[in-house]
Amino acid sequence: MIWDIIRLDYWIKEYKSTAEKPFICPNCGGEFYKKWYHMLFHRYNTIRAFGKANLKCPHCKTRDACRWTGMDRFGDFQ
Protein backbone atom coordinates (compact mmCIF):
# COMPACT_ATOMS: atom_id res chain seq x y z
CA MET A 1 0.00 0.00 0.00
CA ILE A 2 2.85 2.39 0.72
CA TRP A 3 4.28 1.71 -2.75
CA ASP A 4 0.94 2.64 -4.29
CA ILE A 5 0.96 5.98 -2.48
CA ILE A 6 4.53 6.66 -3.62
CA ARG A 7 3.62 5.75 -7.20
CA LEU A 8 0.53 7.96 -7.10
CA ASP A 9 2.59 10.88 -5.81
CA TYR A 10 5.15 10.36 -8.59
CA TRP A 11 2.50 10.32 -11.34
CA ILE A 12 0.73 13.40 -9.98
CA LYS A 13 4.05 15.31 -10.08
CA GLU A 14 4.70 14.11 -13.64
CA TYR A 15 1.23 15.15 -14.82
CA LYS A 16 1.62 18.54 -13.16
CA SER A 17 4.96 19.10 -14.90
CA THR A 18 3.33 18.18 -18.23
CA ALA A 19 0.50 20.64 -17.66
CA GLU A 20 2.94 23.51 -16.99
CA LYS A 21 3.82 23.77 -20.71
CA PRO A 22 1.17 24.88 -23.22
CA PHE A 23 -0.30 22.94 -26.13
CA ILE A 24 -0.68 24.42 -29.62
CA CYS A 25 -3.69 23.64 -31.80
CA PRO A 26 -2.80 22.55 -35.37
CA ASN A 27 -6.03 24.05 -36.78
CA CYS A 28 -6.09 27.60 -35.41
CA GLY A 29 -2.60 27.91 -33.91
CA GLY A 30 -4.06 28.83 -30.53
CA GLU A 31 -1.95 28.21 -27.46
CA PHE A 32 -3.67 26.81 -24.38
CA TYR A 33 -2.98 25.06 -21.10
CA LYS A 34 -4.73 22.00 -19.72
CA LYS A 35 -5.21 21.15 -16.06
CA TRP A 36 -3.08 18.31 -14.72
CA TYR A 37 -6.09 16.18 -13.93
CA HIS A 38 -7.20 16.39 -17.58
CA MET A 39 -3.93 14.65 -18.44
CA LEU A 40 -5.10 11.56 -16.52
CA PHE A 41 -7.34 10.62 -19.42
CA HIS A 42 -4.63 10.92 -22.10
CA ARG A 43 -1.64 8.73 -22.72
CA TYR A 44 1.23 10.23 -20.78
CA ASN A 45 3.89 8.30 -22.71
CA THR A 46 2.56 9.56 -26.04
CA ILE A 47 2.73 13.14 -24.83
CA ARG A 48 6.30 12.76 -23.54
CA ALA A 49 7.60 10.70 -26.46
CA PHE A 50 5.92 12.33 -29.46
CA GLY A 51 4.85 15.69 -28.07
CA LYS A 52 1.23 15.31 -29.14
CA ALA A 53 -2.08 14.73 -27.41
CA ASN A 54 -5.62 14.39 -28.73
CA LEU A 55 -7.18 17.41 -27.03
CA LYS A 56 -10.08 19.79 -27.62
CA CYS A 57 -8.95 23.32 -28.39
CA PRO A 58 -10.79 25.95 -26.30
CA HIS A 59 -10.46 28.50 -29.12
CA CYS A 60 -11.79 26.67 -32.20
CA LYS A 61 -13.58 23.85 -30.31
CA THR A 62 -12.10 21.07 -32.49
CA ARG A 63 -10.47 17.89 -31.22
CA ASP A 64 -7.14 17.14 -32.88
CA ALA A 65 -3.56 16.08 -32.15
CA CYS A 66 -2.31 19.22 -30.43
CA ARG A 67 1.45 19.74 -30.13
CA TRP A 68 2.99 19.98 -26.68
CA THR A 69 5.66 22.69 -26.33
CA GLY A 70 7.46 20.86 -23.54
CA MET A 71 9.64 18.84 -25.91
CA ASP A 72 12.52 21.31 -25.45
CA ARG A 73 13.08 19.65 -22.07
CA PHE A 74 14.44 16.57 -23.87
CA GLY A 75 15.84 18.31 -26.92
CA ASP A 76 14.09 19.56 -30.00
CA PHE A 77 12.53 16.51 -31.67
CA GLN A 78 10.14 18.48 -33.88
C-alpha atoms as a printed R data frame, in Angstrom:
   type eleno elety resid chain resno       x      y       z
1  ATOM     1    CA   MET     A     1   0.000  0.000   0.000
2  ATOM     2    CA   ILE     A     2   2.852  2.390   0.718
3  ATOM     3    CA   TRP     A     3   4.277  1.707  -2.750
4  ATOM     4    CA   ASP     A     4   0.944  2.644  -4.291
5  ATOM     5    CA   ILE     A     5   0.965  5.977  -2.481
6  ATOM     6    CA   ILE     A     6   4.526  6.662  -3.615
7  ATOM     7    CA   ARG     A     7   3.619  5.751  -7.198
8  ATOM     8    CA   LEU     A     8   0.535  7.962  -7.103
9  ATOM     9    CA   ASP     A     9   2.587 10.883  -5.813
10 ATOM    10    CA   TYR     A    10   5.146 10.359  -8.593
11 ATOM    11    CA   TRP     A    11   2.501 10.325 -11.335
12 ATOM    12    CA   ILE     A    12   0.730 13.395  -9.980
13 ATOM    13    CA   LYS     A    13   4.047 15.307 -10.082
14 ATOM    14    CA   GLU     A    14   4.699 14.113 -13.636
15 ATOM    15    CA   TYR     A    15   1.227 15.146 -14.824
16 ATOM    16    CA   LYS     A    16   1.621 18.541 -13.158
17 ATOM    17    CA   SER     A    17   4.956 19.102 -14.901
18 ATOM    18    CA   THR     A    18   3.335 18.182 -18.230
19 ATOM    19    CA   ALA     A    19   0.501 20.644 -17.658
20 ATOM    20    CA   GLU     A    20   2.936 23.514 -16.994
21 ATOM    21    CA   LYS     A    21   3.822 23.773 -20.707
22 ATOM    22    CA   PRO     A    22   1.166 24.884 -23.216
23 ATOM    23    CA   PHE     A    23  -0.299 22.944 -26.128
24 ATOM    24    CA   ILE     A    24  -0.677 24.417 -29.622
25 ATOM    25    CA   CYS     A    25  -3.688 23.638 -31.801
26 ATOM    26    CA   PRO     A    26  -2.801 22.549 -35.373
27 ATOM    27    CA   ASN     A    27  -6.028 24.051 -36.778
28 ATOM    28    CA   CYS     A    28  -6.094 27.600 -35.414
29 ATOM    29    CA   GLY     A    29  -2.601 27.907 -33.913
30 ATOM    30    CA   GLY     A    30  -4.062 28.829 -30.535
31 ATOM    31    CA   GLU     A    31  -1.948 28.210 -27.463
32 ATOM    32    CA   PHE     A    32  -3.675 26.814 -24.383
33 ATOM    33    CA   TYR     A    33  -2.984 25.058 -21.096
34 ATOM    34    CA   LYS     A    34  -4.727 21.999 -19.719
35 ATOM    35    CA   LYS     A    35  -5.206 21.153 -16.062
36 ATOM    36    CA   TRP     A    36  -3.078 18.315 -14.716
37 ATOM    37    CA   TYR     A    37  -6.089 16.175 -13.929
38 ATOM    38    CA   HIS     A    38  -7.205 16.389 -17.580
39 ATOM    39    CA   MET     A    39  -3.931 14.649 -18.445
40 ATOM    40    CA   LEU     A    40  -5.096 11.559 -16.517
41 ATOM    41    CA   PHE     A    41  -7.335 10.617 -19.424
42 ATOM    42    CA   HIS     A    42  -4.631 10.922 -22.098
43 ATOM    43    CA   ARG     A    43  -1.635  8.731 -22.719
44 ATOM    44    CA   TYR     A    44   1.226 10.231 -20.783
45 ATOM    45    CA   ASN     A    45   3.894  8.300 -22.708
46 ATOM    46    CA   THR     A    46   2.562  9.559 -26.035
47 ATOM    47    CA   ILE     A    47   2.733 13.140 -24.833
48 ATOM    48    CA   ARG     A    48   6.299 12.759 -23.538
49 ATOM    49    CA   ALA     A    49   7.604 10.696 -26.463
50 ATOM    50    CA   PHE     A    50   5.925 12.325 -29.462
51 ATOM    51    CA   GLY     A    51   4.845 15.688 -28.072
52 ATOM    52    CA   LYS     A    52   1.229 15.312 -29.144
53 ATOM    53    CA   ALA     A    53  -2.078 14.734 -27.412
54 ATOM    54    CA   ASN     A    54  -5.617 14.391 -28.727
55 ATOM    55    CA   LEU     A    55  -7.181 17.414 -27.027
56 ATOM    56    CA   LYS     A    56 -10.077 19.789 -27.623
57 ATOM    57    CA   CYS     A    57  -8.948 23.321 -28.385
58 ATOM    58    CA   PRO     A    58 -10.787 25.947 -26.302
59 ATOM    59    CA   HIS     A    59 -10.458 28.502 -29.120
60 ATOM    60    CA   CYS     A    60 -11.794 26.673 -32.204
61 ATOM    61    CA   LYS     A    61 -13.576 23.848 -30.306
62 ATOM    62    CA   THR     A    62 -12.096 21.069 -32.492
63 ATOM    63    CA   ARG     A    63 -10.471 17.888 -31.216
64 ATOM    64    CA   ASP     A    64  -7.145 17.142 -32.877
65 ATOM    65    CA   ALA     A    65  -3.559 16.081 -32.149
66 ATOM    66    CA   CYS     A    66  -2.307 19.223 -30.426
67 ATOM    67    CA   ARG     A    67   1.450 19.742 -30.134
68 ATOM    68    CA   TRP     A    68   2.990 19.983 -26.676
69 ATOM    69    CA   THR     A    69   5.655 22.691 -26.326
70 ATOM    70    CA   GLY     A    70   7.459 20.863 -23.537
71 ATOM    71    CA   MET     A    71   9.636 18.842 -25.906
72 ATOM    72    CA   ASP     A    72  12.516 21.306 -25.451
73 ATOM    73    CA   ARG     A    73  13.084 19.653 -22.072
74 ATOM    74    CA   PHE     A    74  14.445 16.574 -23.865
75 ATOM    75    CA   GLY     A    75  15.836 18.312 -26.919
76 ATOM    76    CA   ASP     A    76  14.088 19.560 -30.002
77 ATOM    77    CA   PHE     A    77  12.530 16.510 -31.673
78 ATOM    78    CA   GLN     A    78  10.137 18.481 -33.879
